[in-house]
Amino acid sequence: MAAAAAAVMVIGTVVNFVGQYNTARAQKDAANKQADLIEKQAATQEEQFRRKGKALQSRQQAYLGASGVMVEGTPMLVMQDTAEQLEKDALYIREQGQDAADLARKQGDTAYWSGMLNSFGTLLTSGAQIYQALGPKPQQYGGTTPPAGSSSYPSINLGGGYAGT
């Protein structure tokens, strides 16, 4: 009967381990997909920002051309500053997207390893329980007094030697 119970415990342990492993893997995969989506969204936002920036620069050039101002000196510096600021902002959008994607991947890795540690903890705990169920049993005397002829505590001779039994 104990062997049958142990077999059921082993099967339950394996099923539990596989379930925890699959959950950990699924969490990591979901986090990686989320990270990919974040990167795509950031790339789209960066591209849209760059298009708007080019439109702004075109309007600046058209305005300066229509006003008859020569595109040199201060107007040229303004246009260069605009181009530099637009590039900084576009790179910031990219960097923020990459940071968010990296965070999502790290969270997925953390969930994966947490699940793996939990699954191995389950294996160890169940292994100990199976060992207790099937392993050697400690002798039980059935009461508070040991059987006749044995002592639960060694006798100590306070005179300096061991009295023994």
DRENPA-3360 file (N, C-alpha, C; in nm, 2 decimals, always signed):
BEGIN
1 = MAAAAAAV = +0.08/-0.12/+0.00/+0.00/+0.00/+0.00/+0.09/+0.13/+0.00 ~ +0.20/+0.12/+0.07/+0.28/+0.24/+0.08/+0.35/+0.26/-0.06 ~ +0.38/+0.16/-0.13/+0.44/+0.17/-0.26/+0.34/+0.24/-0.36 ~ +0.22/+0.20/-0.35/+0.11/+0.27/-0.44/+0.10/+0.41/-0.40 ~ +0.10/+0.45/-0.28/+0.09/+0.59/-0.24/+0.22/+0.66/-0.28 ~ +0.33/+0.60/-0.27/+0.46/+0.66/-0.32/+0.45/+0.69/-0.47 ~ +0.40/+0.59/-0.55/+0.39/+0.60/-0.69/+0.30/+0.72/-0.73 ~ +0.19/+0.73/-0.66/+0.10/+0.85/-0.68/+0.17/+0.98/-0.65;
9 = MVIGTVVN = +0.24/+0.98/-0.54/+0.32/+1.10/-0.50/+0.42/+1.13/-0.61 ~ +0.49/+1.03/-0.67/+0.59/+1.06/-0.77/+0.52/+1.12/-0.89 ~ +0.41/+1.06/-0.93/+0.33/+1.11/-1.05/+0.29/+1.25/-1.03 ~ +0.23/+1.27/-0.91/+0.19/+1.41/-0.87/+0.30/+1.51/-0.88 ~ +0.42/+1.47/-0.83/+0.54/+1.55/-0.83/+0.58/+1.59/-0.97 ~ +0.58/+1.49/-1.06/+0.63/+1.51/-1.19/+0.53/+1.60/-1.26 ~ +0.40/+1.58/-1.25/+0.30/+1.66/-1.31/+0.31/+1.81/-1.26 ~ +0.33/+1.82/-1.13/+0.35/+1.96/-1.07/+0.47/+2.02/-1.12;
17 = FVGQYNTA = +0.58/+1.95/-1.13/+0.71/+2.01/-1.18/+0.69/+2.05/-1.33 ~ +0.63/+1.97/-1.41/+0.61/+2.00/-1.55/+0.52/+2.13/-1.56 ~ +0.41/+2.13/-1.48/+0.32/+2.24/-1.49/+0.39/+2.37/-1.45 ~ +0.48/+2.37/-1.34/+0.55/+2.49/-1.30/+0.65/+2.53/-1.41 ~ +0.72/+2.43/-1.47/+0.81/+2.46/-1.57/+0.74/+2.53/-1.69 ~ +0.63/+2.47/-1.73/+0.56/+2.53/-1.85/+0.51/+2.67/-1.82 ~ +0.46/+2.69/-1.70/+0.42/+2.82/-1.66/+0.53/+2.92/-1.66 ~ +0.65/+2.88/-1.61/+0.76/+2.97/-1.61/+0.81/+3.01/-1.75;
25 = RAQKDAAN = +0.81/+2.91/-1.84/+0.84/+2.93/-1.98/+0.74/+3.02/-2.05 ~ +0.62/+3.00/-2.02/+0.51/+3.08/-2.08/+0.52/+3.23/-2.04 ~ +0.55/+3.25/-1.91/+0.57/+3.38/-1.86/+0.69/+3.45/-1.93 ~ +0.80/+3.38/-1.95/+0.91/+3.44/-2.01/+0.88/+3.47/-2.16 ~ +0.81/+3.37/-2.23/+0.78/+3.40/-2.37/+0.68/+3.52/-2.38 ~ +0.59/+3.53/-2.29/+0.50/+3.64/-2.30/+0.57/+3.78/-2.28 ~ +0.67/+3.78/-2.18/+0.74/+3.90/-2.16/+0.83/+3.93/-2.28 ~ +0.89/+3.83/-2.35/+0.97/+3.86/-2.47/+0.88/+3.91/-2.58;
33 = KQADLIEK = +0.76/+3.86/-2.60/+0.67/+3.91/-2.70/+0.63/+4.06/-2.67 ~ +0.61/+4.08/-2.54/+0.57/+4.22/-2.50/+0.69/+4.31/-2.53 ~ +0.81/+4.27/-2.50/+0.93/+4.35/-2.53/+0.94/+4.38/-2.68 ~ +0.92/+4.27/-2.76/+0.92/+4.30/-2.91/+0.82/+4.40/-2.95 ~ +0.70/+4.39/-2.89/+0.59/+4.49/-2.93/+0.63/+4.63/-2.88 ~ +0.69/+4.64/-2.77/+0.74/+4.77/-2.72/+0.84/+4.83/-2.82 ~ +0.93/+4.75/-2.86/+1.03/+4.79/-2.96/+0.97/+4.84/-3.09 ~ +0.87/+4.76/-3.14/+0.81/+4.80/-3.26/+0.73/+4.94/-3.24;
41 = QAATQEEQ = +0.66/+4.95/-3.13/+0.59/+5.07/-3.10/+0.69/+5.19/-3.09 ~ +0.80/+5.17/-3.03/+0.90/+5.28/-3.02/+0.95/+5.32/-3.15 ~ +0.98/+5.22/-3.24/+1.03/+5.24/-3.37/+0.93/+5.32/-3.45 ~ +0.80/+5.29/-3.44/+0.70/+5.36/-3.51/+0.69/+5.50/-3.46 ~ +0.69/+5.52/-3.33/+0.69/+5.66/-3.27/+0.81/+5.74/-3.32 ~ +0.93/+5.68/-3.32/+1.05/+5.75/-3.37/+1.03/+5.79/-3.51 ~ +0.98/+5.70/-3.60/+0.96/+5.72/-3.74/+0.86/+5.84/-3.76 ~ +0.75/+5.84/-3.69/+0.65/+5.94/-3.70/+0.71/+6.08/-3.65;
49 = FRRKGKAL = +0.79/+6.07/-3.54/+0.85/+6.20/-3.50/+0.95/+6.25/-3.60 ~ +1.03/+6.16/-3.66/+1.12/+6.21/-3.76/+1.05/+6.27/-3.88 ~ +0.94/+6.21/-3.92/+0.86/+6.27/-4.03/+0.81/+6.41/-4.00 ~ +0.76/+6.42/-3.88/+0.71/+6.55/-3.84/+0.82/+6.65/-3.83 ~ +0.94/+6.60/-3.78/+1.05/+6.69/-3.77/+1.10/+6.74/-3.91 ~ +1.10/+6.65/-4.01/+1.14/+6.69/-4.15/+1.03/+6.79/-4.20 ~ +0.91/+6.77/-4.17/+0.80/+6.86/-4.21/+0.83/+7.00/-4.15 ~ +0.86/+7.00/-4.02/+0.89/+7.13/-3.96/+1.01/+7.20/-4.02;
57 = QSRQQAYL = +1.12/+7.12/-4.05/+1.24/+7.18/-4.12/+1.20/+7.23/-4.25 ~ +1.12/+7.16/-4.33/+1.07/+7.21/-4.46/+1.00/+7.34/-4.45 ~ +0.91/+7.35/-4.35/+0.83/+7.47/-4.33/+0.93/+7.59/-4.29 ~ +1.03/+7.56/-4.21/+1.13/+7.66/-4.17/+1.19/+7.71/-4.30 ~ +1.24/+7.62/-4.38/+1.31/+7.66/-4.51/+1.22/+7.74/-4.60 ~ +1.09/+7.69/-4.61/+1.00/+7.76/-4.69/+0.97/+7.90/-4.64 ~ +0.95/+7.91/-4.51/+0.92/+8.04/-4.45/+1.04/+8.14/-4.47 ~ +1.16/+8.09/-4.45/+1.28/+8.17/-4.47/+1.29/+8.21/-4.62;
65 = GASGVMVE = +1.27/+8.12/-4.70/+1.28/+8.15/-4.85/+1.17/+8.25/-4.89 ~ +1.05/+8.23/-4.84/+0.94/+8.32/-4.88/+0.96/+8.46/-4.82 ~ +1.03/+8.47/-4.71/+1.05/+8.60/-4.65/+1.17/+8.67/-4.71 ~ +1.25/+8.60/-4.79/+1.36/+8.67/-4.86/+1.49/+8.67/-4.77 ~ +1.48/+8.60/-4.66/+1.60/+8.60/-4.57/+1.70/+8.50/-4.62 ~ +1.82/+8.53/-4.63/+1.93/+8.44/-4.67/+1.95/+8.33/-4.56 ~ +1.96/+8.21/-4.61/+1.98/+8.10/-4.52/+2.13/+8.09/-4.48 ~ +2.17/+8.18/-4.40/+2.31/+8.18/-4.35/+2.31/+8.26/-4.22;
73 = GTPMLVMQ = +2.41/+8.25/-4.15/+2.42/+8.32/-4.02/+2.32/+8.27/-3.92 ~ +2.24/+8.36/-3.86/+2.15/+8.33/-3.75/+2.04/+8.23/-3.80 ~ +1.98/+8.26/-3.92/+1.88/+8.16/-3.96/+1.93/+8.02/-3.98 ~ +2.05/+8.01/-4.03/+2.12/+7.88/-4.05/+2.14/+7.82/-3.92 ~ +2.18/+7.89/-3.82/+2.21/+7.84/-3.68/+2.08/+7.79/-3.62 ~ +1.97/+7.86/-3.65/+1.84/+7.82/-3.60/+1.80/+7.68/-3.66 ~ +1.82/+7.67/-3.79/+1.78/+7.55/-3.86/+1.87/+7.43/-3.81 ~ +2.00/+7.46/-3.79/+2.09/+7.35/-3.74/+2.05/+7.31/-3.60;
81 = DTAEQLEK = +2.01/+7.41/-3.51/+1.97/+7.38/-3.38/+1.84/+7.30/-3.38 ~ +1.75/+7.33/-3.47/+1.63/+7.25/-3.48/+1.66/+7.11/-3.52 ~ +1.75/+7.09/-3.62/+1.78/+6.96/-3.66/+1.85/+6.88/-3.55 ~ +1.93/+6.94/-3.48/+2.00/+6.87/-3.36/+1.90/+6.83/-3.26 ~ +1.81/+6.93/-3.22/+1.71/+6.90/-3.12/+1.62/+6.79/-3.16 ~ +1.58/+6.79/-3.29/+1.49/+6.68/-3.34/+1.56/+6.55/-3.34 ~ +1.69/+6.54/-3.37/+1.76/+6.42/-3.36/+1.77/+6.37/-3.22 ~ +1.80/+6.46/-3.12/+1.81/+6.42/-2.98/+1.68/+6.36/-2.94;
89 = DALYIREQ = +1.57/+6.43/-2.97/+1.44/+6.38/-2.93/+1.40/+6.24/-2.99 ~ +1.44/+6.23/-3.12/+1.41/+6.10/-3.18/+1.49/+5.99/-3.12 ~ +1.62/+6.01/-3.08/+1.70/+5.91/-3.02/+1.65/+5.89/-2.87 ~ +1.59/+5.99/-2.81/+1.53/+5.97/-2.68/+1.41/+5.87/-2.68 ~ +1.33/+5.89/-2.79/+1.22/+5.80/-2.81/+1.27/+5.66/-2.82 ~ +1.37/+5.64/-2.91/+1.43/+5.51/-2.93/+1.48/+5.45/-2.80 ~ +1.56/+5.53/-2.72/+1.62/+5.48/-2.60/+1.51/+5.44/-2.49 ~ +1.41/+5.52/-2.48/+1.30/+5.49/-2.39/+1.23/+5.36/-2.43;
97 = GQDAADLA = +1.21/+5.34/-2.55/+1.15/+5.21/-2.60/+1.24/+5.09/-2.57 ~ +1.37/+5.11/-2.59/+1.47/+5.00/-2.57/+1.47/+4.97/-2.42 ~ +1.47/+5.08/-2.34/+1.47/+5.06/-2.19/+1.35/+4.98/-2.14 ~ +1.23/+5.02/-2.20/+1.11/+4.95/-2.16/+1.11/+4.81/-2.20 ~ +1.16/+4.78/-2.32/+1.17/+4.64/-2.37/+1.27/+4.56/-2.29 ~ +1.38/+4.62/-2.25/+1.48/+4.55/-2.17/+1.42/+4.52/-2.03 ~ +1.34/+4.61/-1.98/+1.28/+4.58/-1.85/+1.18/+4.47/-1.86 ~ +1.10/+4.46/-1.97/+1.01/+4.35/-1.99/+1.08/+4.22/-2.00;
105 = RKQGDTAY = +1.19/+4.22/-2.07/+1.27/+4.09/-2.08/+1.33/+4.05/-1.95 ~ +1.37/+4.15/-1.87/+1.43/+4.11/-1.74/+1.32/+4.06/-1.65 ~ +1.20/+4.12/-1.65/+1.09/+4.07/-1.58/+1.05/+3.92/-1.62 ~ +1.06/+3.90/-1.75/+1.03/+3.76/-1.80/+1.14/+3.66/-1.75 ~ +1.27/+3.71/-1.75/+1.37/+3.62/-1.70/+1.35/+3.59/-1.55 ~ +1.32/+3.70/-1.47/+1.29/+3.68/-1.33/+1.18/+3.58/-1.30 ~ +1.07/+3.60/-1.38/+0.96/+3.51/-1.36/+1.00/+3.36/-1.40 ~ +1.08/+3.35/-1.50/+1.12/+3.22/-1.54/+1.20/+3.15/-1.43;
113 = WSGMLNSF = +1.30/+3.22/-1.38/+1.39/+3.16/-1.28/+1.32/+3.14/-1.15 ~ +1.23/+3.23/-1.12/+1.15/+3.21/-1.00/+1.07/+3.08/-1.01 ~ +1.00/+3.06/-1.13/+0.93/+2.94/-1.15/+1.01/+2.81/-1.15 ~ +1.13/+2.82/-1.20/+1.22/+2.71/-1.21/+1.27/+2.67/-1.06 ~ +1.30/+2.77/-0.98/+1.34/+2.74/-0.85/+1.22/+2.68/-0.77 ~ +1.10/+2.73/-0.79/+0.99/+2.68/-0.72/+0.96/+2.53/-0.77 ~ +0.98/+2.50/-0.89/+0.96/+2.37/-0.94/+1.07/+2.27/-0.88 ~ +1.19/+2.32/-0.87/+1.29/+2.23/-0.81/+1.27/+2.22/-0.66;
121 = GTLLTSGA = +1.22/+2.32/-0.60/+1.18/+2.31/-0.46/+1.07/+2.21/-0.44 ~ +0.98/+2.21/-0.53/+0.87/+2.10/-0.52/+0.93/+1.96/-0.54 ~ +1.03/+1.95/-0.63/+1.09/+1.82/-0.64/+1.16/+1.77/-0.51 ~ +1.23/+1.87/-0.45/+1.30/+1.83/-0.33/+1.21/+1.80/-0.21 ~ +1.10/+1.88/-0.20/+1.01/+1.86/-0.09/+0.94/+1.73/-0.11 ~ +0.89/+1.70/-0.24/+0.82/+1.58/-0.26/+0.92/+1.46/-0.25 ~ +1.04/+1.47/-0.29/+1.14/+1.37/-0.27/+1.15/+1.33/-0.12 ~ +1.16/+1.43/-0.04/+1.17/+1.41/+0.11/+1.04/+1.34/+0.16;
129 = QIYQALGP = +0.93/+1.38/+0.11/+0.80/+1.32/+0.16/+0.79/+1.17/+0.11 ~ +0.84/+1.15/-0.01/+0.84/+1.01/-0.06/+0.94/+0.92/+0.02 ~ +1.05/+0.98/+0.05/+1.15/+0.91/+0.14/+1.09/+0.88/+0.27 ~ +1.02/+0.97/+0.33/+0.96/+0.95/+0.46/+0.85/+0.84/+0.45 ~ +0.78/+0.84/+0.34/+0.68/+0.74/+0.32/+0.73/+0.60/+0.30 ~ +0.85/+0.59/+0.23/+0.90/+0.46/+0.20/+1.03/+0.42/+0.27 ~ +1.09/+0.52/+0.33/+1.22/+0.50/+0.39/+1.21/+0.42/+0.53 ~ +1.32/+0.40/+0.59/+1.32/+0.33/+0.72/+1.24/+0.40/+0.82;
137 = KPQQYGGT = +1.17/+0.33/+0.90/+1.09/+0.39/+1.00/+1.16/+0.39/+1.14 ~ +1.16/+0.49/+1.21/+1.22/+0.49/+1.34/+1.14/+0.40/+1.43 ~ +1.21/+0.34/+1.52/+1.15/+0.24/+1.62/+1.06/+0.32/+1.71 ~ +0.94/+0.27/+1.72/+0.84/+0.33/+1.81/+0.80/+0.23/+1.92 ~ +0.81/+0.28/+2.04/+0.78/+0.19/+2.15/+0.64/+0.19/+2.19 ~ +0.56/+0.28/+2.14/+0.42/+0.28/+2.17/+0.38/+0.35/+2.30 ~ +0.47/+0.41/+2.37/+0.44/+0.48/+2.50/+0.55/+0.57/+2.54 ~ +0.55/+0.61/+2.66/+0.65/+0.70/+2.71/+0.76/+0.63/+2.78;
145 = TPPAGSSS = +0.75/+0.50/+2.80/+0.85/+0.42/+2.87/+0.92/+0.33/+2.77 ~ +1.05/+0.32/+2.77/+1.12/+0.23/+2.68/+1.09/+0.08/+2.72 ~ +1.12/-0.01/+2.63/+1.10/-0.15/+2.67/+1.19/-0.19/+2.78 ~ +1.15/-0.30/+2.84/+1.23/-0.35/+2.96/+1.37/-0.38/+2.92 ~ +1.46/-0.35/+3.01/+1.61/-0.37/+2.98/+1.68/-0.26/+2.91 ~ +1.61/-0.16/+2.87/+1.68/-0.05/+2.80/+1.65/+0.08/+2.88 ~ +1.73/+0.18/+2.85/+1.72/+0.30/+2.92/+1.71/+0.41/+2.82 ~ +1.62/+0.51/+2.84/+1.61/+0.62/+2.75/+1.72/+0.72/+2.77;
153 = YPSINLGG = +1.78/+0.72/+2.88/+1.89/+0.81/+2.91/+2.01/+0.74/+2.97 ~ +2.13/+0.77/+2.93/+2.24/+0.70/+2.99/+2.26/+0.74/+3.14 ~ +2.30/+0.65/+3.22/+2.32/+0.68/+3.36/+2.46/+0.75/+3.37 ~ +2.46/+0.85/+3.45/+2.58/+0.92/+3.48/+2.62/+0.91/+3.62 ~ +2.74/+0.86/+3.64/+2.79/+0.85/+3.78/+2.86/+0.98/+3.82 ~ +2.80/+1.05/+3.91/+2.85/+1.18/+3.95/+2.98/+1.17/+4.02 ~ +3.02/+1.05/+4.05/+3.15/+1.03/+4.12/+3.27/+1.04/+4.02 ~ +3.24/+1.06/+3.89/+3.35/+1.08/+3.80/+3.36/+0.98/+3.69;
161 = GYAGT = +3.28/+0.87/+3.69/+3.29/+0.77/+3.59/+3.16/+0.75/+3.52 ~ +3.16/+0.68/+3.41/+3.03/+0.65/+3.34/+2.98/+0.52/+3.40 ~ +2.85/+0.52/+3.44/+2.79/+0.40/+3.50/+2.75/+0.30/+3.39 ~ +2.69/+0.36/+3.28/+2.65/+0.27/+3.17/+2.53/+0.18/+3.21 ~ +2.49/+0.10/+3.12/+2.38/+0.00/+3.15/+2.43/-0.13/+3.10;
% end
